[in-house]
Amino acid sequence: MAGNVVQAAARIFGNVIGNGLQSGRKVLTQKIIGQKIVEWYPTPMQDVDPCFEDPSEKRRVLKLERLKRRGKGAPKKGHGKRASKK
């Protein structure tokens, strides 16, 4: 009798009668939110307008050029501090 009540409750409320082991049911019943997350973030302006120049990117490139002129830029690949120790 108790089993019948549990089965009826499961049918009415949409519950699943499990065996006490973990299952992926919790994840499968959640709403799919991937597309909503993608829509939340705006598209980069570089993708929309090819003539657009990002001011922060331009500032970064100018800073790197200044550092390289002073000899403080990043070393070429394979010519860093570790390579000079060998």
Distance bins in CASP14 RR format, pairs under 12 A and 6 or more apart:
PFRMAT RR
TARGET T0000
AUTHOR 0000-0000-0000
RMODE 2
METHOD distances of the structure
MODEL  1
1 7 0 0 0 0 0 1 0 0 0 0 0
1 8 0 0 0 0 0 1 0 0 0 0 0
2 8 0 0 0 0 0 1 0 0 0 0 0
2 9 0 0 0 0 0 1 0 0 0 0 0
3 9 0 0 0 0 1 0 0 0 0 0 0
3 10 0 0 0 0 1 0 0 0 0 0 0
3 17 0 0 0 0 1 0 0 0 0 0 0
4 10 0 0 0 0 0 1 0 0 0 0 0
4 11 0 0 0 0 0 1 0 0 0 0 0
4 17 0 0 0 0 0 1 0 0 0 0 0
5 11 0 0 0 0 0 1 0 0 0 0 0
5 12 0 0 0 0 0 1 0 0 0 0 0
5 17 0 0 0 0 0 1 0 0 0 0 0
6 12 0 0 0 0 0 1 0 0 0 0 0
6 13 0 0 0 0 0 1 0 0 0 0 0
6 15 0 0 0 0 1 0 0 0 0 0 0
6 16 0 0 0 0 0 1 0 0 0 0 0
6 17 1 0 0 1 0 0 0 0 0 0 0
6 18 0 0 0 0 0 1 0 0 0 0 0
7 13 0 0 0 0 0 1 0 0 0 0 0
7 14 0 0 0 0 0 1 0 0 0 0 0
7 15 0 0 0 0 1 0 0 0 0 0 0
7 16 0 0 0 0 0 1 0 0 0 0 0
7 17 1 0 0 1 0 0 0 0 0 0 0
7 18 0 0 0 0 0 1 0 0 0 0 0
8 14 0 0 0 0 0 1 0 0 0 0 0
8 15 0 0 0 0 0 1 0 0 0 0 0
8 17 0 0 0 0 0 1 0 0 0 0 0
9 15 1 0 0 1 0 0 0 0 0 0 0
9 16 0 0 0 0 0 1 0 0 0 0 0
9 17 0 0 0 0 1 0 0 0 0 0 0
10 16 1 0 0 1 0 0 0 0 0 0 0
10 17 1 0 1 0 0 0 0 0 0 0 0
10 18 0 0 0 0 1 0 0 0 0 0 0
11 17 0 0 0 0 1 0 0 0 0 0 0
14 25 0 0 0 0 0 1 0 0 0 0 0
14 29 0 0 0 0 1 0 0 0 0 0 0
15 25 0 0 0 0 0 1 0 0 0 0 0
15 29 0 0 0 0 0 1 0 0 0 0 0
16 23 1 0 0 1 0 0 0 0 0 0 0
16 24 0 0 0 0 0 1 0 0 0 0 0
16 25 1 0 1 0 0 0 0 0 0 0 0
16 26 0 0 0 0 1 0 0 0 0 0 0
16 28 0 0 0 0 0 1 0 0 0 0 0
16 29 0 0 0 0 1 0 0 0 0 0 0
17 23 0 0 0 0 0 1 0 0 0 0 0
17 25 0 0 0 0 0 1 0 0 0 0 0
18 24 0 0 0 0 0 1 0 0 0 0 0
18 25 0 0 0 0 1 0 0 0 0 0 0
18 26 0 0 0 0 0 1 0 0 0 0 0
19 25 0 0 0 0 0 1 0 0 0 0 0
23 29 0 0 0 0 0 1 0 0 0 0 0
24 30 0 0 0 0 0 1 0 0 0 0 0
31 37 0 0 0 0 0 1 0 0 0 0 0
32 38 0 0 0 0 0 1 0 0 0 0 0
33 39 0 0 0 0 0 1 0 0 0 0 0
33 40 0 0 0 0 1 0 0 0 0 0 0
34 40 0 0 0 0 1 0 0 0 0 0 0
34 41 0 0 0 0 0 1 0 0 0 0 0
35 41 0 0 0 0 0 1 0 0 0 0 0
41 47 0 0 0 0 0 1 0 0 0 0 0
42 48 0 0 0 0 1 0 0 0 0 0 0
43 49 0 0 0 0 0 1 0 0 0 0 0
43 52 0 0 0 0 0 1 0 0 0 0 0
44 50 0 0 0 0 0 1 0 0 0 0 0
44 52 0 0 0 0 1 0 0 0 0 0 0
44 54 0 0 0 0 1 0 0 0 0 0 0
44 56 0 0 0 0 0 1 0 0 0 0 0
44 57 0 0 0 0 0 1 0 0 0 0 0
45 51 0 0 0 0 1 0 0 0 0 0 0
45 52 1 0 1 0 0 0 0 0 0 0 0
45 53 0 0 0 0 1 0 0 0 0 0 0
45 54 1 0 0 1 0 0 0 0 0 0 0
45 55 0 0 0 0 0 1 0 0 0 0 0
45 56 0 0 0 0 0 1 0 0 0 0 0
45 57 0 0 0 0 0 1 0 0 0 0 0
46 52 1 0 1 0 0 0 0 0 0 0 0
46 53 0 0 0 0 1 0 0 0 0 0 0
46 54 1 0 0 1 0 0 0 0 0 0 0
46 56 0 0 0 0 0 1 0 0 0 0 0
46 57 0 0 0 0 1 0 0 0 0 0 0
46 58 0 0 0 0 0 1 0 0 0 0 0
47 54 0 0 0 0 0 1 0 0 0 0 0
52 58 0 0 0 0 0 1 0 0 0 0 0
53 59 0 0 0 0 0 1 0 0 0 0 0
53 60 0 0 0 0 0 1 0 0 0 0 0
53 61 0 0 0 0 1 0 0 0 0 0 0
53 62 0 0 0 0 0 1 0 0 0 0 0
54 60 0 0 0 0 1 0 0 0 0 0 0
54 61 0 0 0 0 1 0 0 0 0 0 0
55 61 0 0 0 0 0 1 0 0 0 0 0
55 62 0 0 0 0 0 1 0 0 0 0 0
56 62 0 0 0 0 0 1 0 0 0 0 0
56 63 0 0 0 0 0 1 0 0 0 0 0
57 63 0 0 0 0 0 1 0 0 0 0 0
57 64 0 0 0 0 0 1 0 0 0 0 0
58 64 0 0 0 0 0 1 0 0 0 0 0
58 65 0 0 0 0 0 1 0 0 0 0 0
59 65 0 0 0 0 0 1 0 0 0 0 0
59 66 0 0 0 0 0 1 0 0 0 0 0
60 66 0 0 0 0 0 1 0 0 0 0 0
60 67 0 0 0 0 0 1 0 0 0 0 0
61 67 0 0 0 0 0 1 0 0 0 0 0
61 68 0 0 0 0 0 1 0 0 0 0 0
62 68 0 0 0 0 0 1 0 0 0 0 0
62 69 0 0 0 0 0 1 0 0 0 0 0
63 69 0 0 0 0 0 1 0 0 0 0 0
63 70 0 0 0 0 0 1 0 0 0 0 0
63 72 0 0 0 0 0 1 0 0 0 0 0
63 73 0 0 0 0 1 0 0 0 0 0 0
63 74 0 0 0 0 0 1 0 0 0 0 0
64 70 0 0 0 0 0 1 0 0 0 0 0
64 71 0 0 0 0 0 1 0 0 0 0 0
64 72 0 0 0 0 1 0 0 0 0 0 0
64 73 1 0 0 1 0 0 0 0 0 0 0
64 74 1 0 0 1 0 0 0 0 0 0 0
65 71 0 0 0 0 0 1 0 0 0 0 0
65 72 0 0 0 0 0 1 0 0 0 0 0
65 73 0 0 0 0 1 0 0 0 0 0 0
66 72 0 0 0 0 1 0 0 0 0 0 0
66 73 0 0 0 0 1 0 0 0 0 0 0
67 73 1 0 1 0 0 0 0 0 0 0 0
67 74 0 0 0 0 1 0 0 0 0 0 0
67 75 0 0 0 0 0 1 0 0 0 0 0
68 74 0 0 0 0 1 0 0 0 0 0 0
68 75 0 0 0 0 0 1 0 0 0 0 0
68 76 0 0 0 0 0 1 0 0 0 0 0
73 79 0 0 0 0 0 1 0 0 0 0 0
73 80 0 0 0 0 0 1 0 0 0 0 0
74 80 0 0 0 0 1 0 0 0 0 0 0
74 81 0 0 0 0 0 1 0 0 0 0 0
75 81 1 0 0 1 0 0 0 0 0 0 0
75 82 0 0 0 0 0 1 0 0 0 0 0
75 83 0 0 0 0 1 0 0 0 0 0 0
75 84 0 0 0 0 1 0 0 0 0 0 0
76 83 0 0 0 0 1 0 0 0 0 0 0
77 83 0 0 0 0 1 0 0 0 0 0 0
78 84 0 0 0 0 1 0 0 0 0 0 0
78 85 0 0 0 0 0 1 0 0 0 0 0
78 86 0 0 0 0 0 1 0 0 0 0 0
79 85 0 0 0 0 0 1 0 0 0 0 0
79 86 0 0 0 0 0 1 0 0 0 0 0
80 86 0 0 0 0 0 1 0 0 0 0 0
END
